């Protein structure tokens, strides 16, 4: 018997002027793909869409990098005595995602899906610093994106 599907609860915050954003239902679907592929995870995620300036400020503050980035992930760390369904926060720079989609010749919505899935995997503790970890994370991304009929973002034809 398969486990029941978990519904993602998305707190979508738009902190930039960009009319070319996915719908809230898209963010929810993409997060649910990750949540339902993992057991015992939180299901509440804040997705904040930001300007390059805010992305750069947070990237500098938390990663020491002086440029905006596509997605930053901040896992929620609950005190041991509390059980809360919070998975964490994703900060996504709409302009960086749009520019990357153009540079990588990807459909914008497909790249958004990839960035949200990528960020959610970071919230669950996946990383891509070491080659072995990167291979594991990328294979999960490819599998989850394929379930949405989105091509492998690492090997586009």
N, C-alpha and C positions, 0 to 999 in steps of 0.2 A: 504494500500500500504506500503510495507516495504521500509526502507531507503536504499539508495545505499550503497554498500560496500566501505569502505575507504581503500585505499592502504597504507600500512605502508612503510615509507622510513627509511631504516636501514643503519646507518653508522657503518659498522662492522670493528673493529680494533683488529687485532690479535697481542698481545704483549707478546707472549710466543711461545715456540717450542712445538707444539702439533699437530700431524697429525690426531688425532681421534676426530675432531670437526664436528659438524653438518654443512650442507651446508648453505650458506647465504639465500637461498630460505626457509629453515626451520625456521630460525630466523624471517624472514619476516612473514611467515604463523602464527607462534605462537604469534607474536606481533599483527597481524591483528585480531586474535581471541579476544583479550582483547579490542582493539580499537573499533571493531565493536559491542561489547557487551555494550558499553558505548557511550552516546551521547556527542557531543561537546568536544571531547578531541583532543589533538595534535596527529599527526601521524608520527612525526619524532623522532627517537630514536637512540642514540649512544649505541652500545653494544661493550664493550671493554673486550676482553678475556685476562686475566692476569696470571702472575706467582703467586705462593704462597707468595713470598716476597712482591710484589706490593699489593696484597690483604691484607696481614697483616698490611702493612704500612698504607693503607687507612682505614682499620677497626680500627686501633689504633687511627689514627688522627680524625676520625669522630664518632666513637662509643666507644672509650676508651677500646677496646678489643685487647689483645696481641696475636691474632692468625688469620690465614687466614680464610675467610668465603666463602660460596658458591656464594652469590650474594649480592651486595650493590646497592641500588637505590638512585639516585639523581634527584628528580623532578626539572624540569625547572620552575623557578618563573619569569614570564614575568612582566615587569613594566606595570601598568594598561593602559598606553597610547599605548602600542604595542600589536598587535595581531599576535603572531607567532605560527606556528604549532608544536613547539617543545614540546615533552612530557617529555624528560629528558634523563638521562644516566644510563645505567646498567653496572656495573663492575662485571664480572663473572670469578671466578678462576677455570680454566679447571681441574686442579689436584684435587681440593676439590670435584667438581661435579663428576668426575670419581670415586674417592674413596668412596663417598656416594652411588653411584649407586651399587658398589660392596658390600658394607656393608649392604645395604637395599635390595639387590637381585632384582634390577630393571634393565630394559634394559637401556643402556646409553642414547640413543636418547630420550626415554621417560622421563628420569630424566632431561635432558637438556630442554625439552619442559616445564616441571613443573617449573624449575628454571626461565625460561624466562617469563612465564605467571605470576608466583609469583612476580618477580621483576616488571613487568609492572603494576600489581595491586598496588604495593607499590607506583609506580609513580603517580597513580591516587588517592592516599591518603588512601588506605586500609592498615590496620595494624593487628597484631596478638598479641599485648601485653595483652589486656583485653580479657577474655574468649569469651564474646559475639562478639567482633570484629573478633577474631580468627575463630569462627564458621562461620561467614558471609564470610570471606575471603576464608577459606577452601572450603566452599560449592561452591563458584564461581570457584575456581581452579578445583574442581572435575567436575563441569559441563562443563567448557571449555575444559578440558582434555578429557572428555568423547566424546565431539564433534570431537575429533581427534582419537577416538578409543583407548585411553590410559586409563588404569585402575586407579581407585582411589588410589593415592599414599599414602594415610594415612591408608588404610585398605587392604593391599595386602595379598593374600592367601598364 
